[in-house]
């Protein structure tokens, strides 16, 4: 069958890499793709994945392409096309597509919608308020002693959150979003949440509108610098499994979130088919949802998909066809650690076009996979083309060995200004 993947980051490279292992796929495209995706060969016939120069948000052109190429299934990676209604557009044209429709994508495209939904259906979450008035926002933040998370309501590439520990910091964050409009339309309205304390983990679940199947746990590292310092990013690394929950505890946490969520979706007429990705804080008062995402996490995808034993195509089709209850997800016991190599200056301003060297030394390393995020091929050379450039994933029988594989590989890759965190996975290894 013919498959189209939408997107260009590390998440999409991981999706293409995993889908390419399905013997049923005979042709695959990625729009717009990147320098690494174009090197992925299909198991069925050894043909290369073809990158198509169509932007992920150009949903009308994507539809035209899918029609012309007789695409059997389209897989949506990023949040923006989901919020724009790409799933609705394809479905109206009679084409099969995996991902939540526009109404369902509101769980990520509007934090205010998500917060209201959680409160309505008893999903454990933080005390919060939604504001468009600077004065009212500051008053609410003051009631929390300035200890809060100030979030842009809309999509902001995973960076629309400012963590505050004082009234001065919360006032500044509110001014930044509502007055100076640093996040544009995404920050036209803001959510202020009480600052929860505890261990943060990422959860994922496949959903088919009726059934939700939980993944193992993972932990992301959002801040740019070691020890969780620096600015918020789209994610500087991740690992799975995260050892802060037993299997029984993970199932209990998942149930406390997903039971109310599924009930709410039924009552609100929300047909959610895709991935639900809640960020969860394990507090002294139990797990609480920080926010919902409506797509695979990036870089979580780069540790989850290597651990998934199922044929990904079959799972995605089960979501589309509402038969996920017939699928048993199978996971490898080995651990996976992904370290993101980013351009100097990220998440602020950064240069592009820096040549990347050293990847050829890793081609035959069995326990390492390099996922491309911000790369391109220019004049025959692989160069940087984004903030997050590469995701280096190492595998091992335990977290320590997987981490060693990842960092040993990182040391062999060079490009001007390369930056990465040196402490991915350390919370797990250093836990008491």
Rosetta blueprint (number, residue, H / E / L):
1 X L
2 X E
3 X E
4 X E
5 X E
6 X E
7 X E
8 X L
9 X L
10 X H
11 X H
12 X H
13 X H
14 X H
15 X H
16 X H
17 X H
18 X H
19 X H
20 X L
21 X L
22 X L
23 X L
24 X L
25 X L
26 X L
27 X E
28 X E
29 X E
30 X E
31 X E
32 X E
33 X L
34 X L
35 X L
36 X L
37 X H
38 X H
39 X H
40 X L
41 X E
42 X L
43 X L
44 X L
45 X L
46 X L
47 X L
48 X E
49 X L
50 X E
51 X E
52 X E
53 X L
54 X L
55 X L
56 X L
57 X L
58 X L
59 X H
60 X H
61 X H
62 X H
63 X H
64 X H
65 X H
66 X H
67 X H
68 X H
69 X L
70 X L
71 X L
72 X L
73 X E
74 X E
75 X E
76 X E
77 X L
78 X L
79 X H
80 X H
81 X H
82 X H
83 X H
84 X H
85 X L
86 X H
87 X H
88 X H
89 X H
90 X H
91 X H
92 X H
93 X L
94 X L
95 X L
96 X L
97 X E
98 X E
99 X L
100 X L
101 X L
102 X L
103 X L
104 X L
105 X L
106 X H
107 X H
108 X H
109 X H
110 X L
111 X H
112 X H
113 X H
114 X H
115 X H
116 X H
117 X H
118 X H
119 X H
120 X H
121 X L
122 X L
123 X L
124 X L
125 X E
126 X L
127 X L
128 X E
129 X E
130 X E
131 X E
132 X L
133 X L
134 X H
135 X H
136 X H
137 X H
138 X H
139 X H
140 X H
141 X H
142 X H
143 X H
144 X L
145 X L
146 X L
147 X E
148 X E
149 X E
150 X E
151 X E
152 X E
153 X L
154 X L
155 X L
156 X L
157 X L
158 X L
159 X L
160 X L
161 X E
162 X E
163 X E
164 X E
165 X E
166 X L
167 X H
168 X H
169 X H
170 X H
171 X H
172 X H
173 X H
174 X H
175 X H
176 X H
177 X H
178 X H
179 X H
180 X L
181 X L
182 X L
183 X L
184 X H
185 X H
186 X H
187 X H
188 X L
189 X L
190 X E
191 X E
192 X E
193 X E
194 X E
195 X L
196 X L
197 X L
198 X L
199 X E
200 X E
201 X E
202 X E
203 X L
204 X L
205 X E
206 X E
207 X E
208 X E
209 X L
210 X L
211 X L
212 X E
213 X E
214 X E
215 X L
216 X L
217 X L
218 X E
219 X E
220 X E
221 X L
222 X L
223 X E
224 X E
225 X E
226 X H
227 X H
228 X H
229 X E
230 X E
231 X E
232 X E
233 X L
234 X L
235 X L
236 X L
237 X E
238 X E
239 X E
240 X E
241 X L
242 X L
243 X L
244 X L
245 X L
246 X L
247 X H
248 X H
249 X H
250 X H
251 X H
252 X H
253 X H
254 X H
255 X H
256 X H
257 X H
258 X H
259 X H
260 X H
261 X H
262 X H
263 X H
264 X H
265 X H
266 X H
267 X H
268 X H
269 X L
270 X L
271 X L
272 X L
273 X E
274 X E
275 X E
276 X E
277 X E
278 X E
279 X E
280 X E
281 X E
282 X E
283 X E
284 X L
285 X L
286 X E
287 X E
288 X E
289 X E
290 X E
291 X E
292 X E
293 X E
294 X L
295 X L
296 X L
297 X L
298 X L
299 X L
300 X L
301 X H
302 X H
303 X H
304 X H
305 X H
306 X H
307 X H
308 X E
309 X L
310 X L
311 X L
312 X H
313 X H
314 X H
315 X H
316 X H
317 X H
318 X H
319 X H
320 X H
321 X L
322 X L
323 X L
324 X H
325 X H
326 X H
327 X L
328 X L
329 X L
330 X L
331 X E
332 X L
333 X L
334 X L
335 X E
336 X E
337 X E
338 X E
339 X E
340 X E
341 X E
342 X E
343 X L
344 X L
345 X L
346 X L
347 X L
348 X L
349 X L
350 X L
351 X L
352 X L
353 X L
354 X L
355 X E
356 X L
357 X E
358 X L
359 X H
360 X H
361 X H
362 X H
363 X L
364 X L
365 X L
366 X L
367 X L
368 X E
369 X E
370 X E
371 X E
372 X E
373 X L
374 X L
375 X E
376 X E
377 X E
378 X E
379 X L
380 X L
381 X E
382 X E
383 X E
384 X E
385 X L
386 X L
387 X L
388 X E
389 X E
390 X E
391 X E
392 X E
393 X E
394 X E
395 X E
396 X E
397 X L
398 X L
399 X H
400 X H
401 X H
402 X H
403 X H
404 X H
405 X H
406 X H
407 X H
408 X H
409 X H
410 X H
411 X L
412 X L
413 X L
414 X E
415 X L
416 X L
417 X L
418 X L
419 X E
420 X L
421 X L
422 X L
423 X L
424 X L
425 X L
426 X H
427 X H
428 X H
429 X H
430 X L
431 X L
432 X L
